[in-house]
Amino acid sequence: MADPLPSNHAYGAQSDAFAAGSHLHRRSVGKERNLSLSAKHLGENGGHNSADDLLEAMGYQAQLLRSRSTLHVAFMSFVLAAIPYGLATTLYYPLAGGGPVNIIWGWFAVSLIVLCVAASLGEITSVYPTSGGVYYQTFMLAAPSYRLIVSWICGWAFVVGNITITLAVNFGTTLFFAACINVFESEPGVGIFAAETWQVYLIFFAITLLCNAVSALGNRWLPWLDTFAIYWTFAGLICIVVCVLAIAKNGRHDAAYVFGEFDPSYSGWPAGWSFCVGLLHAAYATSSTGMIISMCEEVQQPATQVPKAMVVTIVLNTIAGLVFLIPLVFVLPNQADLAALVSAQPTPVIIKSAIGSAGGSIALLVPLLVLALFCGIGCTTASSRCTWAFARDGAIPGSKWWKQVNEKLDVPLNAMMMIMVVELALGLIYFGSSAAFNAFSGVGVICLTMSYACPILVNLITGRKQVAEGNFYLGKLGWFCNVVSICWSALALPLFCMPTAIPVVPEYMNYASVVFFAFFVVATAWYFVWGKKNYQGPPMHDEDTVLAARRASSVVSHQETMRY
C-alpha cells in the first residue's frame, strides 16, 4: 500500500473520502477475502491491488470491490450500447431522415467517428482511471485558471447525460414494449393495446423500479448477467436475421435499394441536413461509450482494461449493428407508412411484415425486450457510479448523503435512489408531450457528447503532454482521433436539438434544445451562486507520487496479461 499523501497537500471538499480511513480499506480487503477471489484479483500481498495504490495516490480511498475483468468490462460496455436493441428503438429517425442510406451508412459513419471518441477517452482514462470519469479528467488536464468552472460544467453534463440516457432507455423500452404488444391486432391496423398515457407511464415506472432493484440487490452477480447478455444478444440476433431473410413474406429489395436508396422527403429538411438529423439513431446507440469509465473503481486494472474494452466494444457494436440493420432494410415495408407511424416504433412493424404472423414476430422481439432490460440495468449501474463520484467531490448539494456507499450491498445506494426519483419525476413530462422520448434521448446524447468533448479538447489545448505517460498512448494517431472527436461534438450539439421533421407542431417539437439550454444556464448560474464557495474539485495530488504508482500499476497489469 502506498504511503499516505503528505499532510500539506491540498484537497477538495471530498477530502474526507480519502481520509475515511483505513477501516474502509480493511473492509474492502476483507470482502475480497470473504468472497474468495482468486489471486489475480489481488495484489501480491493478498490485499488490494496496484490499481488501489494508484487510486490512493490520486487522493481517493478504495470503497468498491474490484471484481470486473477485461471481458466483464467489455461485456458491460456492450450491454450499455445494447446493440441491436439500441438501434431498434430509434429506427424512426433515419427512416424519416432518408431511409436505407441513412440507416446503413449513417450507422457505419457514426461508428467510425465514435471509435475516435473511444480511443481519445481511452488515452486519458489510462492516465486517470477513476469513477469520476470525464469530469475528473477535465479537472486534472485543465490549467488552474479555469479548471474549476470547466470541470463543474463537464461533471454536471456527465451526470445529467447519464441520468437522461438511462431515462431514455427505460422509456424507450416502454414504448417498444407497447409496440411489440400491438403486433397482435383487433382489426387490420389497430393494435390490441391502446397505450394510454397513464398506462405507458405505469409500465415505465415498473421497468425503472425493476432495473434499480436488480442493480442494487444483485450487484455481485451483474458481471455474470452481462456475460449472459452477450450470448443472449447474439443468439437473438442470429434468429432475427435468419428468419427475416428466409421468410421475407413480402419479398426482398435488391442491393441497389438497400445501399443506395435515399428519400428525405418525409422530414421536410433539405437532403443533406435531413441525413444529419437522422444520425441521432446511431448517436443514441453509441452515446454510452464513455459511461463505462464510471466503473473504473470496480475493475482490476482499469488503466489498461477500460480503454481496451471501450475500443473493442465499438468495433463489435459496429459489426453487430450492420448484421442487424442490413437484413431489416432488405425486407423494409413502404418507407412512407413507417415514417407515419404514431408509435414511432417501426421495428416491430418491419419484423411482422417479414414474418407474416403476430406469434412469430413476438417470438423474435422477445430477445430485444430482454436485452432492453439488461441495458436499463447497466445504465442504472453506471449512472449511480458517476453521480456518487461527483458527489464525493462536493459538487452536488447534499453530497454527504449521495456519496455514501452501502457496505452490505457494495453500491452507492443513496445516489442510485436519488437518480431513480429524478427519472420517475421527469417521466411525468410524457403526460404533457408525446414527444418526451425525443427530448430524453436528445438531451442524453447532447450532454454525454459535451462531457466527452471537455477532456478531449483540454487535452488538445495542453498539447497532449499528460497522456504520454499512459498505457494507451496513441502518439500521432491520438491527435487525429482528438480532432475528429471535437469536430463531431461541434456538429452533434446543435444537430440533435433539431426536430426530426418540419413543419413543427408543439406535440412533436424536439424539446431537447430547451432542456439542454436550461441545464447549461442553471449549471453555470449554480456554480456562481453555490459552487464557487463550496466546490473545490477533486483532491490535488503530488505528480511524482502518482507517476510512481501509475508505473507500478502498468508493470503489474503487464505481468497479469502475460500470466493469464
C-alpha positions as CSV (number, residue, x, y, z in Angstrom):
1,M,0.0,0.0,0.0
2,A,1.3,3.4,-0.9
3,D,2.3,5.8,1.9
4,P,-0.4,8.3,2.7
5,L,-0.1,11.7,1.0
6,P,1.8,14.4,3.0
7,S,-0.5,16.5,5.1
8,N,0.4,19.7,3.2
9,H,-1.3,18.6,0.0
10,A,-4.5,20.5,-0.9
11,Y,-7.7,18.6,-1.1
12,G,-11.2,19.4,-2.4
13,A,-14.4,19.2,-0.5
14,Q,-14.4,15.4,-0.7
15,S,-11.1,15.0,1.1
16,D,-13.0,13.1,3.8
17,A,-13.4,10.3,1.1
18,F,-9.7,9.9,1.2
19,A,-9.5,10.4,4.9
20,A,-12.3,8.0,5.5
21,G,-9.5,5.9,6.8
22,S,-8.1,2.5,6.9
23,H,-11.3,0.9,8.1
24,L,-12.7,1.3,4.6
25,H,-9.6,-0.2,3.1
26,R,-9.8,-3.1,5.6
27,R,-13.4,-3.6,4.7
28,S,-12.6,-3.8,1.0
29,V,-9.8,-6.3,1.6
30,G,-11.8,-8.3,4.0
31,K,-14.7,-8.5,1.5
32,E,-12.3,-9.7,-1.2
33,R,-11.1,-12.5,1.0
34,N,-14.6,-13.4,2.1
35,L,-15.6,-13.7,-1.5
36,S,-12.6,-16.0,-2.1
37,L,-11.4,-14.0,-5.1
38,S,-8.5,-15.6,-7.0
39,A,-5.0,-14.2,-6.7
40,K,-5.3,-12.4,-10.0
41,H,-7.9,-10.1,-8.4
42,L,-5.5,-9.1,-5.6
43,G,-2.1,-7.6,-5.1
44,E,0.9,-9.8,-4.4
45,N,0.4,-9.2,-0.7
46,G,-3.1,-10.7,-0.7
47,G,-4.6,-7.3,-0.1
48,H,-5.7,-4.6,-2.6
49,N,-4.1,-4.4,-6.0
50,S,-1.9,-1.8,-7.7
51,A,-5.0,0.0,-9.0
52,D,-5.9,0.8,-5.4
53,D,-2.4,2.1,-4.9
54,L,-2.8,4.4,-7.9
55,L,-6.3,5.4,-6.7
56,E,-4.9,6.3,-3.3
57,A,-2.1,8.3,-4.8
58,M,-4.8,10.3,-6.7
59,G,-6.4,11.1,-3.3
60,Y,-9.2,8.5,-3.0
61,Q,-9.7,5.6,-0.7
62,A,-10.9,2.4,-2.4
63,Q,-14.6,1.9,-1.4
64,L,-15.9,-0.5,-4.0
65,L,-14.8,-4.1,-4.7
66,R,-12.7,-4.6,-7.8
67,S,-14.4,-7.7,-9.3
68,R,-14.5,-7.0,-13.1
69,S,-12.1,-8.3,-15.6
70,T,-11.4,-7.0,-19.1
71,L,-14.1,-9.2,-20.6
72,H,-16.6,-8.2,-17.9
73,V,-15.9,-4.5,-18.7
74,A,-16.2,-5.2,-22.4
75,F,-19.4,-7.1,-21.9
76,M,-20.9,-4.3,-19.8
77,S,-19.9,-1.7,-22.3
78,F,-21.6,-3.8,-25.0
79,V,-24.7,-4.0,-22.8
80,L,-24.8,-0.3,-22.3
81,A,-25.0,0.2,-26.1
82,A,-27.4,-2.7,-26.3
83,I,-27.0,-3.4,-30.0
84,P,-29.4,-4.3,-31.6
85,Y,-32.0,-3.0,-29.1
86,G,-30.4,0.5,-29.1
87,L,-30.8,0.6,-32.9
88,A,-34.3,-0.8,-32.8
89,T,-36.0,1.8,-30.7
90,T,-34.7,4.8,-32.6
91,L,-35.0,3.5,-36.1
92,Y,-37.7,6.0,-36.8
93,Y,-35.1,8.9,-37.1
94,P,-33.2,7.6,-40.2
95,L,-36.4,6.4,-41.8
96,A,-37.8,9.9,-41.7
97,G,-34.4,11.3,-42.5
98,G,-33.7,9.5,-45.7
99,G,-34.3,5.7,-45.5
100,P,-31.8,3.0,-46.3
101,V,-28.8,5.2,-46.9
102,N,-29.4,7.0,-43.7
103,I,-29.8,3.7,-41.8
104,I,-26.8,1.8,-43.1
105,W,-24.2,4.4,-44.0
106,G,-25.3,6.7,-41.1
107,W,-24.6,3.9,-38.7
108,F,-21.2,3.0,-40.3
109,A,-20.1,6.6,-40.4
110,V,-21.0,7.4,-36.8
111,S,-19.4,4.2,-35.6
112,L,-16.1,5.2,-37.2
113,I,-16.3,8.7,-35.6
114,V,-17.2,7.2,-32.2
115,L,-14.3,4.9,-32.5
116,C,-12.1,8.0,-32.5
117,V,-14.0,9.3,-29.4
118,A,-13.4,5.9,-27.6
119,A,-9.7,6.0,-28.5
120,S,-9.4,9.6,-27.3
121,L,-11.1,8.8,-24.0
122,G,-9.2,5.6,-23.6
123,E,-5.9,7.5,-23.8
124,I,-7.0,9.9,-21.0
125,T,-8.6,7.1,-18.9
126,S,-5.3,5.2,-18.9
127,V,-3.8,8.1,-17.0
128,Y,-6.7,9.0,-14.8
129,P,-8.7,5.8,-14.1
130,T,-11.3,6.9,-11.6
131,S,-15.1,6.7,-11.3
132,G,-15.2,10.5,-11.7
133,G,-14.6,9.8,-15.3
134,V,-14.5,12.7,-17.8
135,Y,-15.2,15.2,-15.0
136,Y,-12.1,14.2,-13.0
137,Q,-10.0,14.0,-16.2
138,T,-11.1,17.5,-17.3
139,F,-10.1,19.0,-13.9
140,M,-6.7,17.3,-13.9
141,L,-5.9,18.2,-17.5
142,A,-7.1,21.8,-17.4
143,A,-5.0,24.8,-16.3
144,P,-5.6,26.1,-12.8
145,S,-7.1,29.3,-14.1
146,Y,-10.2,27.6,-15.5
147,R,-10.2,24.0,-14.2
148,L,-12.9,24.6,-11.6
149,I,-15.6,26.0,-13.9
150,V,-14.9,23.7,-16.9
151,S,-14.8,20.6,-14.7
152,W,-18.0,21.8,-13.0
153,I,-19.9,22.1,-16.3
154,C,-18.4,18.8,-17.6
155,G,-19.4,17.0,-14.4
156,W,-22.9,18.2,-14.5
157,A,-23.2,17.4,-18.2
158,F,-21.9,13.9,-17.5
159,V,-24.3,13.4,-14.6
160,V,-27.3,14.8,-16.4
161,G,-26.3,12.8,-19.5
162,N,-26.1,9.6,-17.6
163,I,-29.5,10.2,-15.9
164,T,-31.3,11.2,-19.0
165,I,-29.9,8.5,-21.2
166,T,-30.9,5.9,-18.5
167,L,-34.3,7.5,-18.5
168,A,-34.4,7.4,-22.3
169,V,-33.5,3.7,-22.3
170,N,-36.3,2.8,-19.8
171,F,-38.8,5.0,-21.6
172,G,-37.8,3.6,-24.9
173,T,-38.2,0.1,-23.6
174,T,-41.7,1.1,-22.5
175,L,-42.7,2.4,-25.9
176,F,-41.0,-0.5,-27.7
177,F,-42.9,-2.9,-25.4
178,A,-46.2,-1.3,-26.3
179,A,-45.4,-1.5,-30.0
180,C,-44.5,-5.2,-29.6
181,I,-47.8,-6.0,-28.0
182,N,-49.6,-4.3,-30.9
183,V,-48.2,-6.8,-33.4
184,F,-51.4,-8.5,-32.3
185,E,-54.4,-6.6,-33.8
186,S,-58.0,-6.4,-33.0
187,E,-58.6,-5.4,-36.6
188,P,-56.3,-4.6,-39.5
189,G,-54.1,-1.6,-38.5
190,V,-55.5,-1.4,-34.9
191,G,-53.4,-3.0,-32.1
192,I,-54.9,-4.6,-29.0
193,F,-53.2,-2.2,-26.6
194,A,-54.4,1.4,-26.5
195,A,-51.2,2.6,-24.8
196,E,-53.0,5.4,-23.0
197,T,-50.6,7.9,-21.4
198,W,-51.2,6.6,-17.9
199,Q,-50.6,3.1,-19.0
200,V,-47.3,4.0,-20.6
201,Y,-46.2,5.8,-17.5
202,L,-47.0,2.9,-15.2
203,I,-45.1,0.5,-17.4
204,F,-42.2,2.9,-17.4
205,F,-42.5,3.2,-13.6
206,A,-42.3,-0.6,-13.2
207,I,-39.3,-1.0,-15.6
208,T,-37.4,1.7,-13.7
209,L,-38.1,0.0,-10.3
210,L,-37.0,-3.3,-11.7
211,C,-33.8,-2.0,-13.1
212,N,-32.9,-0.3,-9.9
213,A,-33.8,-3.3,-7.8
214,V,-31.6,-5.6,-9.8
215,S,-28.7,-3.2,-9.9
216,A,-28.9,-2.6,-6.1
217,L,-29.6,-6.0,-4.8
218,G,-27.8,-8.1,-7.4
219,N,-24.6,-6.1,-7.8
220,R,-22.2,-9.1,-7.2
221,W,-23.9,-11.0,-10.0
222,L,-24.0,-8.2,-12.6
223,P,-20.8,-9.2,-14.3
224,W,-22.3,-12.7,-14.9
225,L,-25.5,-11.1,-16.1
226,D,-23.6,-9.0,-18.6
227,T,-21.8,-12.2,-19.8
228,F,-25.2,-13.9,-20.2
229,A,-26.4,-10.9,-22.1
230,I,-23.7,-11.3,-24.8
231,Y,-24.8,-14.9,-25.6
232,W,-28.4,-13.9,-25.4
233,T,-27.8,-11.0,-27.8
234,F,-26.0,-13.0,-30.5
235,A,-28.5,-15.9,-30.2
236,G,-31.4,-13.4,-30.7
237,L,-29.6,-11.6,-33.5
238,I,-29.0,-14.8,-35.4
239,C,-32.7,-15.8,-35.0
240,I,-33.9,-12.4,-36.3
241,V,-31.5,-12.3,-39.3
242,V,-32.2,-15.9,-40.4
243,C,-35.9,-15.7,-40.0
244,V,-36.4,-12.3,-41.6
245,L,-34.3,-13.1,-44.6
246,A,-35.5,-16.7,-45.1
247,I,-39.3,-16.0,-44.8
248,A,-39.5,-12.4,-46.2
249,K,-43.2,-12.8,-46.8
250,N,-43.5,-9.6,-48.8
251,G,-40.3,-10.1,-50.8
252,R,-36.8,-8.6,-50.7
253,H,-35.3,-5.4,-52.1
254,D,-32.3,-5.5,-54.2
255,A,-28.8,-4.4,-53.1
256,A,-29.1,-1.1,-55.0
257,Y,-32.1,-0.2,-52.8
258,V,-30.5,-1.3,-49.6
259,F,-27.3,0.5,-50.0
260,G,-28.3,3.4,-52.3
261,E,-31.9,4.5,-51.8
262,F,-32.2,7.9,-50.2
263,D,-35.5,9.8,-49.9
264,P,-35.5,12.7,-47.4
265,S,-39.0,13.9,-48.4
266,Y,-40.6,12.7,-45.2
267,S,-38.6,15.0,-43.0
268,G,-39.2,18.3,-44.9
269,W,-35.5,19.2,-44.4
270,P,-33.0,19.7,-47.2
271,A,-31.4,16.5,-48.2
272,G,-28.0,17.0,-46.5
273,W,-29.4,18.3,-43.3
274,S,-32.1,15.6,-43.3
275,F,-29.4,12.9,-43.4
276,C,-27.6,14.6,-40.5
277,V,-30.7,14.8,-38.3
278,G,-31.2,11.0,-39.0
279,L,-27.8,10.4,-37.4
280,L,-29.5,10.6,-33.9
281,H,-30.3,7.0,-34.4
282,A,-26.6,6.0,-34.4
283,A,-25.5,8.6,-32.0
284,Y,-28.1,7.4,-29.4
285,A,-26.9,3.8,-29.7
286,T,-23.2,4.8,-29.2
287,S,-23.8,7.6,-26.6
288,S,-22.9,5.2,-23.8
289,T,-19.2,5.0,-25.0
290,G,-17.7,6.9,-22.0
291,M,-20.2,5.8,-19.4
292,I,-18.1,2.7,-18.7
293,I,-15.4,4.9,-17.3
294,S,-17.5,5.3,-14.2
295,M,-16.9,1.7,-13.4
296,C,-13.1,2.1,-13.1
297,E,-13.0,1.6,-9.4
298,E,-14.6,-1.8,-9.7
299,V,-12.2,-3.0,-12.4
300,Q,-9.0,-5.0,-11.6
301,Q,-6.6,-3.0,-13.8
302,P,-8.7,0.0,-15.1
303,A,-5.7,1.8,-16.7
304,T,-5.4,-0.9,-19.4
305,Q,-8.7,-2.8,-19.3
306,V,-11.2,0.1,-19.6
307,P,-9.5,1.7,-22.7
308,K,-9.2,-1.6,-24.5
309,A,-12.8,-2.5,-23.6
310,M,-14.1,0.8,-25.0
311,V,-12.4,0.5,-28.3
312,V,-13.1,-3.2,-28.8
313,T,-16.8,-2.7,-28.0
314,I,-17.2,0.0,-30.7
315,V,-15.8,-2.4,-33.3
316,L,-18.0,-5.2,-32.0
317,N,-21.0,-3.0,-32.0
318,T,-20.4,-1.7,-35.5
319,I,-20.4,-5.3,-36.9
320,A,-23.4,-6.3,-34.8
321,G,-25.3,-3.2,-35.9
322,L,-24.7,-3.9,-39.6
323,V,-25.7,-7.5,-39.2
324,F,-28.9,-6.4,-37.7
325,L,-29.8,-3.4,-39.9
326,I,-28.9,-4.7,-43.4
327,P,-31.4,-7.6,-43.3
328,L,-34.2,-5.3,-42.0
329,V,-33.6,-2.9,-44.8
330,F,-33.8,-5.8,-47.3
331,V,-37.3,-6.5,-46.2
332,L,-38.3,-2.9,-45.4
333,P,-42.0,-2.1,-46.0
334,N,-43.1,1.1,-47.6
335,Q,-41.0,4.0,-46.1
336,A,-43.9,6.4,-46.1
337,D,-46.0,4.1,-43.9
338,L,-43.2,3.6,-41.4
339,A,-42.5,7.3,-41.2
340,A,-46.1,8.0,-40.5
341,L,-46.4,5.5,-37.5
342,V,-47.9,7.2,-34.5
343,S,-45.9,4.9,-32.2
344,A,-42.6,6.0,-33.9
345,Q,-41.5,2.4,-33.3
346,P,-41.1,0.8,-36.8
347,T,-39.0,-2.3,-35.9
348,P,-42.0,-4.5,-34.7
349,V,-43.9,-3.5,-37.9
350,I,-40.9,-4.4,-40.1
351,I,-40.4,-7.8,-38.4
352,K,-44.1,-8.6,-38.6
353,S,-44.2,-7.6,-42.3
354,A,-41.4,-10.0,-43.0
355,I,-42.6,-12.9,-40.8
356,G,-46.3,-12.6,-41.6
357,S,-47.6,-13.7,-38.2
358,A,-48.0,-12.0,-34.9
359,G,-46.9,-15.0,-32.9
360,G,-43.7,-15.5,-34.9
361,S,-43.0,-11.7,-34.7
362,I,-43.3,-11.5,-30.9
363,A,-41.0,-14.5,-30.5
364,L,-38.3,-12.6,-32.4
365,L,-39.0,-9.4,-30.5
366,V,-38.6,-11.0,-27.0
367,P,-34.8,-11.2,-27.3
368,L,-34.8,-7.4,-27.9
369,L,-37.1,-6.7,-25.0
370,V,-34.9,-8.8,-22.6
371,L,-31.8,-7.0,-23.9
372,A,-33.6,-3.7,-23.2
373,L,-33.9,-4.7,-19.6
374,F,-30.2,-5.6,-19.5
375,C,-29.4,-2.2,-20.9
376,G,-31.5,-0.4,-18.4
377,I,-29.8,-2.3,-15.5
378,G,-26.3,-1.4,-17.0
379,C,-27.2,2.3,-17.4
380,T,-28.7,2.4,-13.9
381,T,-25.4,1.0,-12.5
382,A,-23.1,3.3,-14.5
383,S,-25.2,6.4,-13.7
384,S,-25.2,5.7,-10.0
385,R,-21.4,5.4,-10.0
386,C,-20.8,8.7,-11.8
387,T,-23.3,10.6,-9.6
388,W,-21.6,9.1,-6.5
389,A,-18.2,10.1,-7.7
390,F,-19.3,13.7,-8.4
391,A,-21.0,13.9,-5.0
392,R,-17.9,12.7,-3.1
393,D,-16.0,15.7,-4.6
394,G,-18.7,18.0,-3.0
395,A,-20.2,19.1,-6.4
396,I,-23.8,18.1,-5.6
397,P,-25.9,19.8,-2.9
398,G,-26.5,17.2,-0.1
399,S,-23.3,15.3,-1.1
400,K,-22.9,13.9,2.4
401,W,-25.9,11.6,1.6
402,W,-25.2,10.9,-2.1
403,K,-21.5,9.9,-1.5
404,Q,-22.4,7.1,1.0
405,V,-21.7,3.5,-0.1
406,N,-23.9,0.8,1.3
407,E,-21.4,-1.6,2.8
408,K,-23.8,-4.6,2.7
409,L,-24.7,-4.2,-1.0
410,D,-21.4,-2.6,-2.1
411,V,-23.2,0.0,-4.1
412,P,-23.8,3.8,-3.7
413,L,-27.4,3.1,-2.8
414,N,-28.4,6.7,-1.9
415,A,-27.2,8.1,-5.2
416,M,-29.0,5.3,-7.0
417,M,-32.3,6.0,-5.3
418,M,-31.9,9.8,-5.8
419,I,-31.4,9.2,-9.6
420,M,-34.5,6.9,-9.7
421,V,-36.7,9.5,-8.1
422,V,-35.4,12.1,-10.6
423,E,-36.1,9.8,-13.6
424,L,-39.6,9.0,-12.4
425,A,-40.3,12.7,-11.9
426,L,-39.0,13.6,-15.4
427,G,-41.1,10.8,-16.8
428,L,-44.2,12.8,-15.9
429,I,-43.4,15.1,-18.8
430,Y,-45.0,12.4,-21.0
431,F,-48.4,13.5,-19.7
432,G,-47.8,16.9,-21.4
433,S,-46.0,15.9,-24.5
434,S,-46.0,12.6,-26.5
435,A,-42.5,13.7,-27.9
436,A,-41.0,13.3,-24.4
437,F,-38.8,10.4,-25.5
438,N,-37.3,12.6,-28.2
439,A,-36.3,15.1,-25.6
440,F,-34.9,12.5,-23.2
441,S,-32.8,10.8,-25.9
442,G,-31.7,14.1,-27.4
443,V,-30.6,15.6,-24.1
444,G,-28.9,12.4,-23.1
445,V,-26.8,12.3,-26.3
446,I,-26.1,16.1,-26.2
447,C,-25.0,16.1,-22.6
448,L,-22.8,13.0,-22.9
449,T,-21.3,14.2,-26.1
450,M,-20.5,17.6,-24.5
451,S,-19.0,15.8,-21.4
452,Y,-16.8,13.6,-23.6
453,A,-15.6,16.6,-25.6
454,C,-14.4,18.5,-22.5
455,P,-11.4,16.4,-21.5
456,I,-10.5,15.7,-25.2
457,L,-10.5,19.4,-26.0
458,V,-8.5,20.3,-22.9
459,N,-6.1,17.5,-23.7
460,L,-5.5,19.1,-27.2
461,I,-5.1,22.6,-25.7
462,T,-2.4,21.4,-23.3
463,G,-0.5,19.6,-26.1
464,R,-1.4,16.1,-25.0
465,K,1.6,16.1,-22.7
466,Q,-0.1,14.3,-19.7
467,V,-1.4,11.3,-21.8
468,A,2.1,10.5,-22.9
469,E,2.6,8.6,-19.7
470,G,-0.5,6.4,-20.1
471,N,-0.7,2.8,-21.0
472,F,-2.9,3.6,-24.1
473,Y,-0.9,6.4,-25.6
474,L,-1.6,6.6,-29.4
475,G,1.0,9.1,-30.5
476,K,0.2,10.9,-33.8
477,L,-2.9,8.8,-34.2
478,G,-4.2,10.3,-31.0
479,W,-4.0,13.8,-32.5
480,F,-6.2,12.6,-35.4
481,C,-8.7,10.9,-33.1
482,N,-8.9,14.0,-30.9
483,V,-9.6,16.4,-33.8
484,V,-12.3,14.1,-35.2
485,S,-13.9,13.8,-31.8
486,I,-14.1,17.6,-31.3
487,C,-15.4,18.2,-34.8
488,W,-18.1,15.6,-34.2
489,S,-19.1,17.2,-30.9
490,A,-19.3,20.6,-32.6
491,L,-21.8,19.1,-35.1
492,A,-23.7,17.0,-32.7
493,L,-24.6,19.6,-30.1
494,P,-26.8,21.8,-32.4
495,L,-27.8,18.9,-34.7
496,F,-29.6,16.9,-32.1
497,C,-31.6,19.9,-30.9
498,M,-33.4,19.9,-34.2
499,P,-36.8,18.4,-34.7
500,T,-36.9,15.2,-36.7
501,A,-39.3,16.7,-39.3
502,I,-40.8,20.1,-40.3
503,P,-43.1,21.9,-40.2
504,V,-43.1,21.6,-36.4
505,V,-46.2,21.3,-34.2
506,P,-46.0,21.6,-30.4
507,E,-46.7,18.0,-29.6
508,Y,-43.8,16.8,-31.9
509,M,-41.3,19.5,-31.1
510,N,-37.9,18.3,-30.0
511,Y,-37.6,19.9,-26.6
512,A,-34.0,18.7,-26.2
513,S,-32.8,22.2,-27.1
514,V,-35.0,23.8,-24.4
515,V,-33.9,21.2,-21.7
516,F,-30.2,21.5,-22.7
517,F,-30.2,25.3,-22.7
518,A,-31.9,25.3,-19.3
519,F,-29.4,22.8,-17.9
520,F,-26.5,24.9,-19.2
521,V,-27.8,28.1,-17.7
522,V,-28.8,26.6,-14.4
523,A,-25.5,24.7,-14.0
524,T,-23.5,27.8,-14.8
525,A,-25.6,30.0,-12.5
526,W,-25.5,27.5,-9.7
527,Y,-21.7,27.5,-9.9
528,F,-21.6,31.2,-9.2
529,V,-24.3,31.1,-6.6
530,W,-23.2,28.0,-4.7
531,G,-20.4,26.1,-6.3
532,K,-17.8,28.9,-6.3
533,K,-17.9,28.9,-2.5
534,N,-18.4,25.2,-1.8
535,Y,-16.8,23.3,-4.7
536,Q,-13.1,22.8,-4.7
537,G,-12.8,20.0,-7.2
538,P,-11.1,16.6,-6.8
539,P,-8.2,16.2,-4.4
540,M,-4.9,17.7,-5.6
541,H,-2.0,15.3,-5.5
542,D,1.7,15.0,-5.8
543,E,2.5,14.3,-9.5
544,D,5.6,12.3,-8.6
545,T,3.7,10.0,-6.3
546,V,1.0,9.4,-8.9
547,L,3.6,8.8,-11.6
548,A,5.3,6.2,-9.4
549,A,2.0,4.5,-8.6
550,R,1.0,4.6,-12.3
551,R,4.2,2.9,-13.4
552,A,3.9,0.3,-10.7
553,S,0.3,-0.4,-11.9
554,S,1.5,-0.7,-15.5
555,V,4.1,-3.3,-14.5
556,V,1.5,-5.3,-12.6
557,S,-1.0,-5.0,-15.4
558,H,1.6,-6.3,-17.9
559,Q,2.5,-9.2,-15.7
560,E,-1.1,-10.2,-15.3
561,T,-1.6,-10.0,-19.0
562,M,1.4,-12.3,-19.6
563,R,0.2,-14.7,-16.9
564,Y,-3.4,-15.0,-18.0
